[in-house]
């Protein structure tokens, strides 16, 4: 959770900075430099990458725990 605090602080800082923009300067924000479709594709890519990383990390942890469990079972059986 503490990793997201700097990102939240940066978002709030930028929102406060935009709040101080005079109304005449807001006309430059009407045109989007990046299309919404591209942003949607990037957002989907980021979410799928995060999901893949989570699944891979979980699988690695599970295989490590299974090997530790096998080692403990072998010790209990007296095979080591």
C-alpha positions, -999 to +999 in steps of 0.1 A: +000+000+000+029+024+007+041+020-029+010+037-041+013+068-018+038+086-041+015+080-071-015+093-052+005+123-041+016+131-076-020+128-089-032+152-062-004+176-069-012+177-106-049+181-099-041+211-076-018+225-102-046+223-129-071+239-105-049+270-105-050+274-143-068+305-154-099+298-176-083+313-207-055+287-206-080+258-204-086+260-242-053+242-248-067+211-230-097+207-253-077+188-279-065+154-269-029+146-280-036+108-276-068+092-288-091+074-264-088+041-283-050+040-278-054+048-241-079+019-239-055-005-256-027+006-233-050+002-202-059-033-213-023-042-219-013-029-184-041-049-167-033-081-186+004-077-178-004-071-141-026-102-141+000-123-158+026-112-133+003-120-104-004-155-117+033-162-124+043-150-090+016-171-073+026-202-093+063-197-083+053-194-047+031-225-049+059-246-064+083-234-038+059-243-010+052-277-025+089-285-027+093-274+010+063-295+019+078-326+002+111-320+020+094-318+054+074-349+046+106-367+037+122-356+070+091-369+089+093-402+072+130-405+079+141-406+043+166-378+045 
